[in-house]
Amino acid sequence: MEPSFILFWGFAMTKDYIPFGTPDFTEAEIEAVTRVMRSGWVGMGKETIAFEKELSDYIGAHEVVTVNSCTSALFLALLIEGIGPGDEVIVPSLTWCATANAALYLGAKPVFCDVDSQSMCVTPKTVAEKLTSRTKAVIVVHYGGYAVDVDELRQTLPKHVAIIEDAAHAFGSYYNNKKCVGASGNLVCFSFYANKNLSTADGGAIALFDPCKAERLRSLRMSGMDSNAWSRYTKASTVFVASLTELGYKMNLTDLQAAIGRVQLRRLGEMANVRFEIAKRYKQRIDELRMDISFQSGVFDKSHARHLFVAMFDITKTGIKRDDLLLALRTRNIGASIHYRPLHSQPLYAGHGVPSLPITESLAESIMTLPISAKMTLTQVDYVVEQLAALLIKE
Ligand SMILES: *Cc1c(COP(=O)(O)O)cnc(C)c1O
């Protein structure tokens, strides 16, 4: 008998299981990776350089420095903004742990702030509530793909407070329907993790405008050497002059990943269109059935990358606990998920005091991420909506 399931985050994943997000790799990505493997150079080299150039052209940022993950990108961004022990970094609590962990790596203190109930993102007001004389940076999370207006936030912050953007969900989103996320002039961190909307299996990048910071980032990701292995390999004259200028890290991307990323970037428009069609189909079917489900604001706008499709299930309207609904969907092969358990409720952050973040706490009880990916079909959307209807609509 052919095995028809693999383990997926502890849940049996059958062939028919609909995960909340899944990478969309085609023969083109497979060919690109194979080409690089056959070339004899799989480390960081010319594919990575080409990928960075293509990313910066796409985004409209002067510089893009690729790294091995968005976690590394956030860490390095805080590092080059000079964040260290004694400093406070304001972060939303409704995010992946990497956002706050980056501050801890550097001995700084993450200070959790609340979010807006509709956008589920930080606002100038929720950030201002947590500002102190020790605040050195704010990490803005473009939750789900909703692009926060960072220019507006900039105007409300003291000059010395850096804005760093966690754009792990927002590759292809637009600020105010204008600039691509990444073209703000801040240090903007992207993730190319397996389930993100542009994937290299694992990977990340920092988009920025300052060439000096870009050069330092390139050194820091490569152990602190002032020129990378590829240029040492290709330019005989530099073999003996590469110097170790500071204590760096090993956080570079490889050409195998860059080759996948270059194809994914070419296919981004096509993949984004599928996500848009999926979101519209959910809305159309849910409206037809007159179900009282609301969604993250902006999720049907062109400027939203729709990495996550987040719905709100209010128990006072549905009569069923969100967790019970989620489990019922899972038993029906639907990989609905929760993004996120608030970080201030996690054991690691228990010692940081328990701030009251009323909106985050109430969202945490009602939000649920419905499956969306470039590989999902409209038939699968219809199936998810049918199952929701079976659970929510009472005769
Ligand atoms: C995925 C994610 C990250 C971390 O990305 P990695 O590339 O896996 O390190 C950071 N922040 C948010 C909001 C994420 O969703």
The ligand as an ORCA input file, in Angstrom:
! r2SCAN-3c Opt
* xyz 0 1
  C       7.927     33.587      9.328
  C       8.064     34.809     10.134
  C       9.312     35.251     10.617
  C      10.557     34.423     10.563
  O      10.908     34.040      9.305
  P      12.026     32.918      9.104
  O      12.474     33.156      7.698
  O      11.351     31.610      9.303
  O      13.104     33.164     10.093
  C       9.372     36.462     11.280
  N       8.282     37.205     11.471
  C       7.058     36.806     11.038
  C       5.882     37.703     11.282
  C       6.920     35.584     10.378
  O       5.707     35.162     10.009
*
